[in-house]
Amino acid sequence: MELKTTDVAARLGVSPKTVQRWVRKYDIPLRRNEAGHYLFDEKTVALLERVKFEQGAALEAPPAPDRPSTPPRNSSIHALFQEYVEPEIERVSSRLDQLEQQLEQKADDVVSIQLLHHRREMEEITTRLTALEQLVARLEQQLNNQPPSSHETSDEPKRKRRGWGRVTGLFA
């Protein structure tokens, strides 16, 4: 008697994927049919039962569908929409709201960080401006306290010697 993967999975109480995983993991030699599917005999099933016992009974339960895979034939389109589509729309809408809130939070965080950087830059500029103002004040004070130099003492304008350039130009 030859069994397919789904039959063995049902017999062992695990999913077909678990049976395929065990076959690959433990390198269990199996024949395949024309489509490439595993073909199990009683000896192999007994081996897999032992593997299941060694692995533990609660490895992977067969998938329990929360809704039928095909809609019932006697249902109206509105009822099908309410049963299948509306819950999906609600789930997607809820996830979208969640993502929008996360995005807004990230945007707020970015703006806060930028404001902190700008505030720090403004404080640095203010500090530098204060230092420059103090330097200018000291220089002005030094300039005001300095005695006038000797060449600047005369208040009368300097007289030009007329024709002096012509005379010196003759000897040049």
C-alpha positions in Angstrom: 0.0 0.0 0.0 1.4 3.4 -1.0 0.4 6.6 0.7 0.9 10.2 -0.4 2.3 13.0 1.8 -1.1 14.4 2.8 -2.3 10.9 3.8 0.8 10.3 6.0 0.5 13.8 7.5 -3.2 13.2 8.4 -2.3 9.8 9.9 0.6 11.3 12.0 -1.4 14.5 13.0 1.1 16.9 11.5 1.2 19.1 8.4 2.4 17.9 5.1 5.3 20.4 5.2 6.4 18.7 8.5 6.5 15.3 6.8 8.5 16.7 3.9 10.9 18.4 6.3 11.5 15.2 8.2 12.1 13.3 5.0 14.8 15.8 3.9 16.3 16.2 7.4 16.7 12.5 8.1 17.4 11.6 4.5 14.7 8.9 4.3 14.9 7.1 1.0 11.5 7.2 -0.8 10.2 6.5 -4.2 8.5 9.2 -6.2 5.6 9.1 -8.6 5.5 10.6 -12.1 4.7 14.1 -10.7 7.7 13.9 -8.3 5.6 13.4 -5.1 6.8 11.1 -2.3 5.2 7.6 -2.1 5.2 6.2 1.5 4.9 2.5 2.5 4.0 1.1 6.0 7.7 0.7 7.0 8.4 4.4 6.2 5.2 5.5 8.1 6.4 3.5 11.1 9.8 5.3 10.9 8.1 8.7 10.7 6.0 7.8 13.7 9.2 7.1 15.6 10.6 10.4 14.4 7.5 12.2 15.6 7.7 10.5 19.0 11.4 11.5 19.3 10.7 15.1 18.2 7.8 15.5 20.6 4.1 15.3 20.0 3.5 19.1 19.6 5.9 20.0 16.8 3.5 21.3 14.2 -0.2 20.9 14.2 -2.1 20.7 11.0 -3.3 24.1 9.9 -6.8 24.9 11.3 -8.5 27.1 8.8 -10.5 29.8 10.6 -12.8 30.0 7.6 -13.7 27.7 4.8 -11.4 27.8 1.8 -14.3 28.0 -0.6 -17.4 30.0 0.0 -20.7 28.2 0.4 -22.8 28.0 -2.7 -26.1 29.1 -1.2 -24.8 32.4 0.0 -25.7 35.8 -1.4 -22.9 38.1 -2.6 -23.6 40.5 0.2 -23.2 37.9 2.8 -20.0 36.7 1.2 -18.7 40.2 1.1 -19.6 40.7 4.8 -18.0 37.4 5.8 -14.8 37.5 3.7 -14.0 41.0 2.4 -15.1 43.3 5.2 -12.9 41.6 7.8 -9.9 41.9 5.4 -10.7 45.6 4.7 -11.0 46.2 8.5 -7.6 44.5 9.1 -5.9 46.4 6.3 -7.5 49.7 7.5 -6.3 49.1 11.0 -2.8 48.3 9.9 -2.8 51.4 7.7 -3.9 53.6 10.7 -1.1 52.0 12.8 1.5 52.8 10.1 0.2 56.4 9.7 0.6 56.9 13.5 4.2 55.5 13.4 5.0 57.8 10.4 3.7 60.8 12.3 5.7 59.9 15.3 8.9 59.5 13.2 8.2 62.9 11.6 7.8 64.5 15.0 11.0 62.9 16.2 12.9 64.2 13.1 11.6 67.7 13.6 12.5 67.7 17.3 16.1 66.6 16.5 16.3 69.3 13.8 15.1 71.9 16.3 17.7 70.8 18.8 20.5 71.1 16.2 19.3 74.6 15.2 19.1 75.7 18.8 22.7 74.5 19.4 23.9 76.3 16.3 22.1 79.5 17.4 23.7 79.3 20.8 27.1 78.9 19.2 26.5 81.9 17.0 25.3 83.9 19.9 28.5 83.0 21.9 30.7 83.9 19.0 28.9 87.2 18.4 29.2 88.1 22.1 33.0 87.4 22.0 33.3 89.6 18.9 31.3 92.4 20.5 33.7 92.3 23.5 36.7 92.3 21.3 35.4 95.4 19.3 34.7 97.2 22.6 38.2 96.5 23.9 39.8 97.7 20.6 37.6 100.9 20.7 38.7 101.5 24.3 42.4 101.0 23.4 42.0 103.4 20.4 40.4 106.1 22.6 43.0 105.8 25.4 46.0 106.0 23.0 47.8 109.3 22.9 47.9 111.0 19.5 51.0 110.3 17.4 53.6 113.1 16.7 52.6 113.6 13.0 49.0 114.0 13.9 49.5 116.7 16.5 49.3 119.7 14.2 45.8 120.9 13.6 46.8 123.2 10.7 46.8 121.6 7.3 50.1 120.9 5.7 51.1 123.5 3.1 52.2 122.4 -0.3 55.4 123.8 -1.7 54.6 125.3 -5.0 56.9 124.5 -7.8 59.2 122.3 -5.7 58.4 119.4 -7.9 59.6 121.3 -11.0 62.9 122.2 -9.4 63.6 118.7 -8.2 62.5 117.4 -11.6 65.4 119.3 -13.2 68.0 117.4 -11.2 66.5 114.0 -11.6 
